[in-house]
Amino acid sequence: MKQILITLTILSLIACSGDTTKADIALNTMQCGMCENTIEEGVKALDGVVAFDVDLEKKVGHIEYKAGMVDLSAIEKAISALGYSANNTQADAVAYESLAPCCKIGGMH
C-alpha cells in the first residue's frame, strides 16, 4: 500500500511540475489599452498559462504556458473568441462586432 501511495505521489508531482513553453503571439488587430486588458485577462484565465504580457506598441503577446495543459492553438482560439486575431487565427466575427468602437481596426476615426 505504501508503495502505491509513493508512486502516486511521485506521478502527481511529475504531472504538476511540467515544463513550460514560451511563445510570441502576433496581435495585429489590437488597437488600444482596452484591447490589451481584455486580451491579458482572457488569456491569463486559461488553465496552464503561467505568464502573459502584451506589448501594445509592438502588437505582440509574450506567453509562457504548460504545454501538457494547454497548447498554442487553444490559446489562439481563446483570443479569437474575444474578438481579436492571434497569429494566423482570425478574430471571431461575432465577437469582433461586439467590441467597443475604439477596439476595431481604424478605431473611432
Stockholm file with secondary structure:
# STOCKHOLM 1.0

chainA/1-109         MKQILITLTILSLIACSGDTTKADIALNTMQCGMCENTIEEGVKALDGVVAFDVDLEKKVGHIEYKAGMVDLSAIEKAISALGYSANNTQADAVAYESLAPCCKIGGMH
#=GR chainA/1-109 SS CHHHHHHHHHHHHHHHTCCEEEEEEECTTCCSHHHHHHHHHHHHTSTTEEEEEEETTTTEEEEEEETTTCCHHHHHHHHHHTTCCBTTBCCCHHHHHTSCGGGSTTTTC
#=GC SS_cons         CHHHHHHHHHHHHHHHTCCEEEEEEECTTCCSHHHHHHHHHHHHTSTTEEEEEEETTTTEEEEEEETTTCCHHHHHHHHHHTTCCBTTBCCCHHHHHTSCGGGSTTTTC
//
